[in-house]
Amino acid sequence: MGDHGRTFGRLGRGDFDGAIGGLVTNGINRLAEIATRLMGTLASVRDARGLMNDPRLPGGHWPQAVNL
C-alpha cells in the first residue's frame, strides 16, 4: 500500500508534512527576527560609542553634573 495509506493519529501524511513545513518556516522567520533585532542593537551600541568618543566634547569627556 505504500506511505499513502499511513496516518499519524487523525492526520494524514500530507497534513503531517504540512505541519512540519509550517514549524520549519516559523522557526526560520523567528531566527530572522532575532537577527534583525540583534543588528539594530549593535548599530545602537556603535552609535553610542561614536557619541562618547566625540572629540568636540570639552576635554573629550561628557560634561559632569553640577551640584548646587
C-alpha positions as CSV (number, residue, x, y, z in Angstrom):
1,M,0.0,0.0,0.0
2,G,3.0,2.4,0.5
3,D,3.1,5.5,2.6
4,H,-0.1,6.9,1.1
5,G,-2.2,4.8,3.4
6,R,-0.5,5.7,6.6
7,T,-2.0,8.2,9.1
8,F,-0.4,9.8,12.1
9,G,-3.2,9.9,14.7
10,R,-6.0,11.8,12.9
11,L,-3.7,13.5,10.5
12,G,-2.8,12.1,7.1
13,R,0.7,12.2,5.8
14,G,0.1,15.4,3.8
15,D,-1.2,17.1,7.0
16,F,1.8,15.9,8.9
17,D,4.2,17.2,6.2
18,G,2.4,20.5,6.1
19,A,2.6,20.8,9.9
20,I,6.4,20.1,9.9
21,G,6.8,22.6,7.0
22,G,4.9,25.2,9.0
23,L,7.1,24.7,12.0
24,V,10.3,25.0,10.0
25,T,9.0,28.1,8.3
26,N,8.1,29.7,11.6
27,G,11.5,28.8,13.1
28,I,13.3,30.4,10.2
29,N,11.1,33.5,10.4
30,R,11.8,33.8,14.2
31,L,15.6,33.5,13.6
32,A,15.4,36.3,11.0
33,E,13.5,38.5,13.5
34,I,16.2,37.8,16.2
35,A,19.0,38.6,13.7
36,T,17.2,41.9,12.7
37,R,16.9,42.9,16.4
38,L,20.5,42.0,17.1
39,M,21.7,44.1,14.2
40,G,19.6,47.0,15.4
41,T,21.1,46.7,18.9
42,L,24.6,46.5,17.6
43,A,24.0,49.6,15.5
44,S,22.8,51.5,18.6
45,V,25.9,50.5,20.5
46,R,28.1,51.6,17.6
47,D,26.3,55.0,17.5
48,A,26.6,55.4,21.3
49,R,30.3,54.7,21.2
50,G,30.7,57.2,18.5
51,L,29.0,59.9,20.6
52,M,31.0,59.0,23.7
53,N,34.3,59.4,21.7
54,D,33.3,62.6,20.0
55,P,36.4,64.9,20.1
56,R,34.2,68.0,20.1
57,L,33.2,67.4,23.7
58,P,35.1,69.5,26.3
59,G,38.3,67.7,27.1
60,G,36.9,64.7,25.1
61,H,34.6,63.8,28.0
62,W,30.9,64.2,28.8
63,P,30.1,67.2,30.9
64,Q,29.7,66.4,34.6
65,A,26.7,67.1,36.7
66,V,26.8,70.2,38.8
67,N,25.7,70.1,42.5
68,L,24.4,73.4,43.8
